[in-house]
Amino acid sequence: MNNKNLMGAVVAVMMLSSMPVFAGWEALPEVAPAPEDNPTTDAKVTLGKMLFMDPRFSSTGTVSCNSCHNVMEGGDDSRTFSMGVHGKTGGRNAPTVWNSAFHSVQFWDGRADLLEDQAKGPVTNPVEMGVTEIEQAMDKVRAIPGYAPYFDEAFGKDSMTVVNAAKAVAAFERTLITPDSPYDKYVKGDKKAMTAQQVSGMETFAATGCTSCHSGAAFNGPKMEFGQGFYTKFPTFADNGYNKKYDLSADKGREEATGKVADAHMFRVPTLRNITDTAPYFHNGSVNDLTEAVSVMAKTQLNKDLSDKEVKDIVAFLGALTGPYPEIVMPRLPATSGYSLVVD
Amino acid sequence: MNNKNLMGAVVAVMMLSSMPVFAGWEALPEVAPAPEDNPTTDAKVTLGKMLFMDPRFSSTGTVSCNSCHNVMEGGDDSRTFSMGVHGKTGGRNAPTVWNSAFHSVQFWDGRADLLEDQAKGPVTNPVEMGVTEIEQAMDKVRAIPGYAPYFDEAFGKDSMTVVNAAKAVAAFERTLITPDSPYDKYVKGDKKAMTAQQVSGMETFAATGCTSCHSGAAFNGPKMEFGQGFYTKFPTFADNGYNKKYDLSADKGREEATGKVADAHMFRVPTLRNITDTAPYFHNGSVNDLTEAVSVMAKTQLNKDLSDKEVKDIVAFLGALTGPYPEIVMPRLPATSGYSLVVD
């Protein structure tokens, strides 16, 4: 290397060094992690998308996974509590399906280790898809001739089982990721990807302590093995007006899943990705304003009163965690020729 | 033209003449007709698809046009009666949206002249989307900042009106057509497009007299101007077991729309296209078997008892009227950033 080239290299290294390096800030991986026994394949994703969109397995034929986790929206349904069969409503806000693949446990209370386990839950929930036994739903899948070739392709012959249906849905959900947000671009070095206010909000977010829980690529805590949940007590500081106003302590959280008093009011830390598109907020959907939600969190989790500017800057930063969403082609749901499976 | 060319032309004409020519059999046009004041444009179709898929305008935020007219299925919902907000059900079977553009009037009773008029109906139906006044639904559209540019593009500035929203939905629906079914290919000269049984069924269909109502490219009667409906009394022959078994006379049909006794039990003749995918059948969804539906129609409309072979052949022929369906990319529904419009 001659002197001129050496100088060039030194300048290049200096330029790299002067690029923003944020300790702890991580971009979202381009591919979601999958458990060893269910590697993501195109065939599973194709089948899983069909099952995810198909309402015919619900007791009324009206509720699909997509009904409450609408991928045309923020991966949820804009409601406080989702509305399942016969207009029934549940007791917790539907979490977004977008980037759910980056959670190491599923549901607000972490009662499922994997998306494969989660996928089965709503089917037999009486206020969601309302089927009595999950095999009844699977019987409907098996009764649709057009599904068989897709199971064959994804899992081999004679593979139309609940386990494989859930694996397929999980594989599809692992494609529902948004790794190219302004924040991701910024972290990767594109300093123009976020606005000055968003950068300021990013600093405020960390300085306030939000990153003590909302860390990592999905802003849902440190990377953990599947089945190992990252939980926080909510509210941690209960002695304030917000707790009463939004009835935050009524839900016992993980205690309702484990029966252990030690788990009272413990909730899985949710991802903040695409949070601008997932109002209303919290496990009980009680706050329909992201600005208010930020103030509530600062007070109930960190016992801090943020200034208006701090809140607005954080909200601006959170906006940098949204989208873009990948294009999804509607699946064609295999028909039952000349009769309907839906009898309710 | 020299002798050789003349011979070639004669042979060509002879070949054309020897191709199957079915008097009265028509292929579906490649483009659906549109009213003069709403020519179909890409910008309207793009906007209309979004509005068609968006559940947020319903009172519960759970019911979109696509909920009951699911384009991933047969353009309906596989149910006897659709389920709208709060699990409420209506009193008539949801007609398919596929090829609805080829109906000269809309709804079972023809109470809307155009898709533009039809689109507004379910929004304020208390058992469908459940909004009190249609302007309330439109207020929600107007409250979503991301919709404005799409209205601008489709209709010009300051165009966010109910009339334009309905026009956009209608424009999208005019793209929901299936002009490339085996039947269409067959009629256009591809003799291998239908099976021998389907061809036999086609002949039986005509010989039985089904074509007296189910004629034309969409099998819903002769081509008529928008607003001019083609109606038939159902059942025409009421003195048979089917009438009682399936409660066919309970619904007064068009009389309920016009108040005229002369319209009692008159129904718009529905399209038969994609009928294999639209069970259960009839205005009251009372028959969940296409084979039975064919027998019922022959008896109640033509007072004929068909043999098993005749019925099976006709059902096979009806299968040739199905699909293929065009690919639809899911729209991304514009978000409301940091809050939800859905409050119910």
Chai-1 contact restraints between the chains, C-beta under 6 A:
chainA,res_idxA,chainB,res_idxB,connection_type,confidence,min_distance_angstrom,max_distance_angstrom,comment,restraint_id
A,M53,B,M72,contact,1.0,0.0,6.0,A-B,restraint_1
A,R56,B,S78,contact,1.0,0.0,6.0,A-B,restraint_2
A,T60,B,M83,contact,1.0,0.0,6.0,A-B,restraint_3
A,G61,B,S78,contact,1.0,0.0,6.0,A-B,restraint_4
A,G61,B,R79,contact,1.0,0.0,6.0,A-B,restraint_5
A,T62,B,M83,contact,1.0,0.0,6.0,A-B,restraint_6
A,M72,B,M53,contact,1.0,0.0,6.0,A-B,restraint_7
A,M72,B,M330,contact,1.0,0.0,6.0,A-B,restraint_8
A,M72,B,L333,contact,1.0,0.0,6.0,A-B,restraint_9
A,E73,B,L333,contact,1.0,0.0,6.0,A-B,restraint_10
A,S78,B,R56,contact,1.0,0.0,6.0,A-B,restraint_11
A,S78,B,G61,contact,1.0,0.0,6.0,A-B,restraint_12
A,S78,B,S340,contact,1.0,0.0,6.0,A-B,restraint_13
A,S78,B,V342,contact,1.0,0.0,6.0,A-B,restraint_14
A,R79,B,G61,contact,1.0,0.0,6.0,A-B,restraint_15
A,R79,B,V342,contact,1.0,0.0,6.0,A-B,restraint_16
A,M83,B,T60,contact,1.0,0.0,6.0,A-B,restraint_17
A,M83,B,T62,contact,1.0,0.0,6.0,A-B,restraint_18
A,H86,B,G87,contact,1.0,0.0,6.0,A-B,restraint_19
A,G87,B,H86,contact,1.0,0.0,6.0,A-B,restraint_20
A,G87,B,G87,contact,1.0,0.0,6.0,A-B,restraint_21
A,T276,B,S337,contact,1.0,0.0,6.0,A-B,restraint_22
A,T276,B,G338,contact,1.0,0.0,6.0,A-B,restraint_23
A,D277,B,A335,contact,1.0,0.0,6.0,A-B,restraint_24
A,A279,B,Y339,contact,1.0,0.0,6.0,A-B,restraint_25
A,A279,B,S340,contact,1.0,0.0,6.0,A-B,restraint_26
A,P280,B,S340,contact,1.0,0.0,6.0,A-B,restraint_27
A,N288,B,Y339,contact,1.0,0.0,6.0,A-B,restraint_28
A,N288,B,S340,contact,1.0,0.0,6.0,A-B,restraint_29
A,D289,B,Y339,contact,1.0,0.0,6.0,A-B,restraint_30
A,L290,B,G338,contact,1.0,0.0,6.0,A-B,restraint_31
A,Y325,B,R332,contact,1.0,0.0,6.0,A-B,restraint_32
A,E327,B,V329,contact,1.0,0.0,6.0,A-B,restraint_33
A,I328,B,M330,contact,1.0,0.0,6.0,A-B,restraint_34
A,V329,B,E327,contact,1.0,0.0,6.0,A-B,restraint_35
A,V329,B,V329,contact,1.0,0.0,6.0,A-B,restraint_36
A,M330,B,M72,contact,1.0,0.0,6.0,A-B,restraint_37
A,M330,B,I328,contact,1.0,0.0,6.0,A-B,restraint_38
A,M330,B,M330,contact,1.0,0.0,6.0,A-B,restraint_39
A,R332,B,Y325,contact,1.0,0.0,6.0,A-B,restraint_40
A,L333,B,M72,contact,1.0,0.0,6.0,A-B,restraint_41
A,L333,B,E73,contact,1.0,0.0,6.0,A-B,restraint_42
A,A335,B,D277,contact,1.0,0.0,6.0,A-B,restraint_43
A,S337,B,T276,contact,1.0,0.0,6.0,A-B,restraint_44
A,G338,B,T276,contact,1.0,0.0,6.0,A-B,restraint_45
A,G338,B,L290,contact,1.0,0.0,6.0,A-B,restraint_46
A,Y339,B,A279,contact,1.0,0.0,6.0,A-B,restraint_47
A,Y339,B,N288,contact,1.0,0.0,6.0,A-B,restraint_48
A,Y339,B,D289,contact,1.0,0.0,6.0,A-B,restraint_49
A,S340,B,S78,contact,1.0,0.0,6.0,A-B,restraint_50
A,S340,B,A279,contact,1.0,0.0,6.0,A-B,restraint_51
A,S340,B,P280,contact,1.0,0.0,6.0,A-B,restraint_52
A,S340,B,N288,contact,1.0,0.0,6.0,A-B,restraint_53
A,V342,B,S78,contact,1.0,0.0,6.0,A-B,restraint_54
A,V342,B,R79,contact,1.0,0.0,6.0,A-B,restraint_55
